[in-house]
């Protein structure tokens, strides 16, 4: 679980660095700048979903295993 939180943190740092570099180049709207920022945000979303999934997996998996062993 700690690894998934650290992954989300690292991806957020990388996304922030990409956004800062793009803003440093210029604040005018460009198609590729928008795409880079959107892809960085998508990477952060995927990392957060991974964190969410691993957290709920750790919470629900032990009761499900016990239930399955009891049912069989």
PyMOL commands that set and color helices and strands:
alter all, ss='L'
color gray80, all
select helices_A, chain A and resi 2-25+31-71
alter helices_A, ss='H'
color red, helices_A
deselect
rebuild
show_as cartoon
